[in-house]
Amino acid sequence: MVCIRCKTVVKSELEKLGLHYVTVDLGEADVIEDISTEQLNHLSIALKKNGLELMDDKKSILVEKIKTIIIELVHYTDEQIKINLSDYLSEKLNYDYTYLANLFSEVKGTTIEKFYLTHKIEKVKELLVYDELTLTEIADKLHYSSVAHLSNQFKKMTGLTPSYFKNFKLKRHSALGNV
């Protein structure tokens, strides 16, 4: 669970079942009561109706935590981590990075690094389309060492230069506005 809406849905569904929670965060809910099988089934069905999934195995939960940390880091904070991503994840989750990396790859079929870079590029796309920041400002905001590094990574992952992508999206947006 990353978004506030997701947390709100989980809290609401727990309350509907008469369950009291201490916290709802990072893909897990700390519930005070013992949950019956019937309550668990109702919760699972209610969450699926809202596009969420109940996870009960520790590996899936850990993978969701990795995803959530990366998404929050890229999309919801301007803070630059002072250490490399592997050490950051290890510290946050209290697991050896090799274990985390192997588990993530096994479950998601991609590496943590690829997942991280994909989200950074998605954030770059978002910022380009908003057209409020220069490419230099975007590179700074997302902690790239240079505009060239950002541009090379963007082209490698999308097949387009950031400038071409921006112009294409802006032209497409203005064309849709004339319809």
N, C-alpha and C positions, 0 to 999 in steps of 0.2 A: 504494500500500500504506500503510495507516494502522495497522492493528491488528498486534499482536505475532504473532497466529496467521498472518496473511498472510505476514509476513517469515519465520516459521518454515517455512511450506510451501515458499516459494521456495528457502530455504537447503537444505532437505531434498531437493527435486527436483534442484537443481544438484549436490548431493553424489552422488545416485543416478546421475547421468550422468558422474560422475568429474570434474566441473568445480570449480575452486577460485575462490572469490570474495574480493574485498577488502572490499567492503561490499554490503549489501542495504538500501536505504533509499529513501524518497520515490518509489516507483514505478520504481525502477531498480536493477539489480544490476551491479556492476563486477566482471567475470569476467576472470581472469588469462589463460586460454587463448583461442585462436581457437575459435569454436564452429562446428561443421560444420552443414550444412543438416539432416542427419539428427538431430543433437542438438537443434537448434532446433525441429524438428517434434515430437520426443518431449517437450521442455519445454513447448511450447505445448499439447499434448494433456493432459499431466499437470496443468498449471495450470488448464485449463478444467474438468477433473474436480473441482477444488477451488474452483470458482467464481471463478477469477482469469483474467486475460487477458494475453497477451504483446503488448506494444506495441512496434513497431519504428519508428514515425515520430516525429520530433522534436516535432511539434505536439501529438500526443496525449499524449506524455510531459510536455510543458510544462503542458498543461491538467490532467493528473493531479497535478502538483506544486502547482498553484494550489489545487486541491481539497483536497489533503493539508494544506497550510499552513493553510487556513481551518478545516478539521475539527479539526486539532490545537489551533488557537487557541481555538476555541469549546468543544470538548468535553474537552480534556486539559490545559489550563493555566488557572490563575486570573490569570495575568499580563495586565495591561492594556498594550496597545501605546501607546507615547508619541506616535506619529504617526498620521496617518490610514491607513486600510487600503490605499489606492492606493500611498502612499509605502512602506508596509511591504512589500507584495508586490514592488514595484519593487526595493527594497533586497535582499530575500531571493533574488530570482531574477535580478537584474542585467539586467532588461529594462525598457523604457519601459512605463508603465502603459497607455497608449493601445493599444499593440500587444497587451499581455496581455488587456485588456478586449475588444478586437475578436476576437482568437483564441478566447477563452473563449465569447463569444456565438455565434460561427460554429460551433464544435464542439458546444457544449452546448445551444444554443437558449435560453439565459437569460443574464442579466447576472451578473457577479461579485457585485455588491451584492445581488441577489435571492438568489443561492446562499448568501451570508453570512447574510442576514437569515433565510432559511429554517432554517438550522442554529441560529441563535440562538433562534428560536421553538421548535424541536425540543428544545433544551436547557431552555428555560423549561418546556415540557410535562413533560419528565422530572423536573425539580426540583419541579414542582407535585404530580406523582403520588407522589413520595417523601415529600412532606408533612413535610419536616424543616426547611424554611426558610420564613420569611414572604415575602410578595411584595416587601417592601422589601429584604430580604436577597438575594432573587433578582435584583432590579434592580441592586443594588450588585455582586453577584458577576459579572453579565454586562455591567457597565459602562454601564448605561442612565443617562441624566441624571436620570431621575425614574421613580417608579412609574407616573405618568400616561403617560409616553412609552412605557414597556414595555406598559402596558395597551392603549394606542391601536394600537401596532404588532401586538400579539397579536390584537386584534379584527379589524384590517384583514386579517390573513393567515389567520385561522381562522374568522372569523365569530362567535366566542364571546369573552366576557370571560374573563380568567384565573380568576376566582372560579367562574364557571359551569362552565368546563372541569374545574377541580379537584373541585368537588362532584359533577359527573356521573361522573367517573372513580372517585372514592371510593365512590359509591353503587353503581356497576356492579361494582367490585371486591368490595364486601361482599356484593352479591347473588350473585356467582359463588362466594363462600365458603360460602354457605348451600346450594349445590346438592349 
